[in-house]
Amino acid sequence: MRFLNICPLIAALLAASPATAELSLHQLSDAVYVLQGGGGNVGVCVGDDGILLVDAKLASQTDAVRAALARFDGQPQYIFNTHFHSDHIGGNRVFGQHATILAHANVRKRLATGGEFGKRHIEPEPAVALPEIAFEQSASVFFNGEEIRAVHFPRAHTDGDIAVFFVNAQIAHLGDLFFNGIFPFVDLEYGGDVETLTQHIATLIEQLPTDAKIIPGHGPVATLDDLKTYHRMLVETTDSVRTRRSAGMSLDQISAEGLDPQWASWEWSFVPAHRWIETVYWSLEAGGGSD
């Protein structure tokens, strides 16, 4: 078994998320906004209690985040990290000087110690950037008249992913559990698994209100129908790779055949179709899936 060479993919993602990209703030409810542009989406909760962020973009984008939030007085007081990738936690280094950071225990461990032996290198973060509150299953912050509830979804896009629910507003930030309209990056080196991710998305579809607004890790703000389409893509592309793999086709042969044309528009610079096929193939290999 081998995994993808992820380092070029990470470089491509950062190239697709330029620090100079203009950020735009869009209101989703009285208290909840989404900050978009230049990479991963940031959830923002604003009110009398202050500012809470879900994710914090790249370290190089901190000034752009500050500028986008300038209409609101004060510094962020809380930050939820949906996972450990640098395009979502980089701002911890600056905002962590004033904010309490919350994340799953695996995220805290990885940010504190860096990469694991035999896996791709990850620089540990300075103490100021580390989550002060680390949880295993769930945690809630009651802030600005909202219950902001984080729930862990194991073995998904990584081993430390959380979804963050703004309960009263019926808004969910799914982090990189959800890439809206594009093939996802599933980090097989650090606990990701395509089949488990697919199961988690099915669970979320059952749990979310029909009129929920959904903030994906990447892509435009979504509806439940968009999440259902994402789930169908996961199911159908995985089934396609599984069937051909079980028939004895090699990865090169499966990649040469490609995917159903209906998914052609889901390619992007970070995860073109052949990368998604590789991800599914090696995820099935790691899980022993051959049926």
C-alpha positions in Angstrom: 0.0 0.0 0.0 1.1 3.5 -0.7 -0.4 6.9 -0.3 -0.5 10.0 -2.5 2.5 12.3 -2.7 0.7 15.1 -0.8 3.4 17.7 -0.6 2.8 18.9 -4.3 -0.9 19.0 -3.5 -0.4 21.2 -0.5 1.8 23.5 -2.5 -1.0 23.7 -5.2 -3.6 24.5 -2.6 -1.6 27.3 -1.2 -1.1 28.6 -4.8 -4.8 28.4 -5.3 -5.3 30.4 -2.0 -3.2 33.6 -2.6 -2.7 35.8 0.4 -3.5 38.8 -1.8 -6.9 37.6 -2.7 -9.7 40.0 -1.7 -11.9 38.8 1.1 -15.6 39.5 1.2 -18.0 39.3 4.1 -21.5 38.1 3.6 -24.3 38.1 6.2 -26.2 34.9 6.6 -28.3 35.7 9.7 -28.5 38.5 12.3 -25.3 37.3 14.0 -23.6 35.0 11.5 -21.5 35.9 8.5 -19.1 34.1 6.2 -15.8 35.4 5.1 -14.8 34.2 1.7 -12.0 34.5 -0.8 -8.5 33.2 -1.1 -9.0 29.7 0.3 -11.0 28.2 3.1 -14.2 29.9 4.3 -14.3 31.5 7.7 -17.5 31.6 9.8 -18.0 34.8 11.8 -20.4 35.3 14.7 -20.8 38.9 15.8 -22.9 40.6 18.6 -22.9 42.2 22.0 -20.5 39.5 23.4 -17.9 40.1 20.7 -16.5 38.1 17.7 -16.1 34.4 17.3 -14.4 32.8 14.3 -14.7 29.3 12.8 -11.2 28.9 11.2 -8.7 31.6 10.6 -7.2 31.3 7.1 -3.4 31.3 6.3 -1.0 33.2 8.5 -0.2 35.5 5.5 -3.9 36.5 5.3 -4.2 37.8 8.8 -4.1 41.5 7.7 -6.8 40.8 5.1 -9.0 39.1 7.7 -8.5 42.0 10.1 -9.5 44.5 7.3 -12.6 42.5 6.5 -13.6 42.5 10.2 -12.8 46.2 10.7 -16.5 47.1 10.7 -16.8 45.3 14.0 -15.0 46.6 17.1 -12.5 44.4 18.9 -10.5 41.3 18.4 -11.9 37.8 18.0 -12.5 36.3 21.4 -13.0 32.6 20.3 -11.8 30.6 17.4 -12.9 27.1 16.5 -10.4 25.2 14.3 -12.2 22.7 12.1 -9.0 20.8 11.5 -5.2 21.3 11.4 -4.3 22.3 7.8 -2.5 25.6 7.6 -5.0 27.3 5.3 -7.5 27.1 8.2 -5.4 27.6 11.3 -2.6 30.1 10.2 -4.4 33.0 11.8 -4.1 31.4 15.2 -0.6 32.8 15.5 -2.0 36.4 15.7 -5.6 36.0 16.8 -4.5 33.5 19.5 -2.9 36.4 21.4 -6.4 37.5 22.4 -8.7 34.6 21.6 -9.5 31.3 23.2 -8.9 28.6 20.6 -11.0 25.4 20.6 -10.4 22.2 18.5 -10.5 18.5 18.6 -7.8 16.8 20.7 -6.1 15.4 17.5 -5.7 18.9 16.2 -4.2 20.2 19.4 -1.7 17.3 19.4 -0.7 17.8 15.7 -0.3 21.6 16.0 1.8 21.1 19.2 4.1 18.3 17.9 4.1 18.7 14.1 4.0 15.8 11.7 4.2 12.1 12.6 7.2 9.9 11.9 7.2 8.5 8.4 4.5 11.0 7.2 4.9 14.3 5.5 6.6 17.1 7.5 4.4 19.6 9.4 6.0 22.3 11.4 4.7 22.6 15.0 2.9 25.9 15.8 4.1 28.3 18.5 2.4 28.1 21.9 0.2 31.2 21.2 -1.4 29.3 18.2 -2.4 26.2 20.1 -5.9 25.4 21.1 -6.4 26.0 24.8 -9.5 23.8 24.9 -9.3 20.4 23.3 -12.2 18.0 23.2 -12.9 14.5 22.1 -16.6 14.5 21.0 -18.3 17.9 21.3 -18.1 21.3 22.9 -20.4 24.3 22.9 -19.9 28.1 23.4 -22.9 30.2 24.3 -22.1 33.6 22.7 -24.1 36.4 21.1 -27.4 34.7 21.8 -26.3 31.5 20.0 -25.3 28.1 21.0 -22.3 27.4 18.8 -21.8 23.6 19.0 -18.8 21.7 17.6 -19.1 18.0 16.9 -16.3 15.6 16.0 -16.6 13.5 12.8 -13.7 10.9 13.0 -11.8 9.4 10.1 -13.3 11.8 7.6 -11.2 14.4 5.7 -8.6 14.0 8.6 -8.8 12.4 12.0 -9.7 15.7 13.8 -12.5 17.2 11.8 -15.3 19.0 13.5 -18.5 20.5 12.1 -19.7 23.7 13.9 -23.4 24.4 14.2 -24.9 27.8 14.9 -28.0 26.2 16.4 -30.5 29.0 16.6 -29.6 30.4 13.1 -29.7 26.9 11.6 -26.3 27.5 10.0 -23.6 24.8 9.8 -19.9 25.3 9.0 -18.7 21.9 7.9 -15.0 22.7 7.4 -13.3 20.5 4.9 -15.8 17.7 5.4 -17.6 19.5 2.6 -16.1 20.9 -0.7 -19.1 22.4 -2.5 -19.1 21.6 -6.2 -15.4 20.4 -6.4 -13.6 17.2 -5.6 -12.5 17.2 -1.9 -9.0 16.8 -0.5 -9.0 13.8 1.8 -5.8 13.6 3.8 -5.1 9.9 3.9 -1.8 10.4 5.7 -3.5 11.9 8.7 -6.6 9.9 9.3 -8.8 10.7 6.3 -11.0 7.9 4.7 -13.3 8.4 1.8 -15.9 5.8 2.8 -16.2 7.1 6.3 -16.4 10.7 5.0 -19.3 9.6 2.8 -21.1 8.0 5.8 -20.7 11.2 7.8 -22.1 13.3 5.0 -25.1 11.0 4.9 -25.6 11.5 8.7 -25.4 15.3 8.3 -28.0 15.2 5.5 -30.4 13.4 7.9 -29.6 15.8 10.8 -29.6 19.2 9.2 -32.9 21.2 8.7 -34.2 21.3 5.2 -33.6 25.1 5.0 -30.2 25.1 6.6 -27.5 27.4 5.3 -24.2 25.4 5.0 -20.7 26.9 4.9 -18.3 24.5 3.2 -14.6 24.5 3.8 -14.2 25.5 0.2 -16.8 26.7 -2.4 -19.9 28.9 -2.2 -22.4 28.8 0.7 -24.6 25.8 0.1 -28.1 24.4 0.6 -29.0 20.9 1.8 -29.6 20.0 -1.9 -26.0 21.0 -2.6 -24.8 18.7 0.2 -26.9 15.9 -1.2 -25.3 16.3 -4.6 -21.8 16.2 -2.9 -22.9 13.0 -1.2 -24.0 11.5 -4.6 -20.7 12.4 -6.1 -18.9 10.6 -3.3 -21.0 7.5 -3.6 -21.0 7.2 -7.3 -17.3 8.0 -7.9 -16.3 5.6 -5.1 -18.5 2.9 -6.5 -17.0 3.4 -9.9 -13.4 3.1 -8.7 -14.3 0.1 -6.4 -16.0 -1.8 -9.2 -13.1 -1.4 -11.6 -10.5 -2.1 -8.9 -12.4 -5.3 -7.9 -12.4 -6.4 -11.6 -8.6 -6.3 -11.5 -7.9 -3.0 -13.2 -4.8 -1.1 -12.1 -4.8 2.5 -10.9 -3.3 3.7 -14.2 -6.1 1.9 -16.1 -8.8 3.3 -13.9 -7.3 6.8 -14.3 -7.1 6.4 -18.0 -10.8 5.6 -18.2 -11.7 8.5 -15.9 -15.0 9.3 -14.3 -18.5 9.8 -15.5 -18.6 13.0 -17.6 -21.3 14.4 -15.2 -18.4 15.1 -12.7 -16.1 16.9 -15.2 -16.9 20.3 -13.7 -15.8 19.2 -10.3 -12.1 19.2 -11.3 -10.0 22.0 -10.0 -6.3 22.9 -9.8 -5.8 21.2 -6.4 -7.8 18.0 -7.1 -8.2 17.2 -10.8 -10.1 14.0 -11.6 -7.0 11.8 -11.7 -6.1 13.0 -8.2 -9.6 12.2 -6.9 -9.4 8.7 -8.5 -6.0 8.1 -6.8 -7.4 9.3 -3.4 -10.4 6.9 -3.7 -8.2 4.0 -4.9 -5.7 4.3 -2.0 -8.4 4.9 0.5 -10.1 1.7 -0.5 -6.7 -0.1 -0.5 -6.1 1.1 3.1 -9.5 0.1 4.2 -9.4 -3.3 2.4 -12.6 -2.3 0.5 -13.0 -4.6 -2.5 -16.7 -5.4 -2.6 
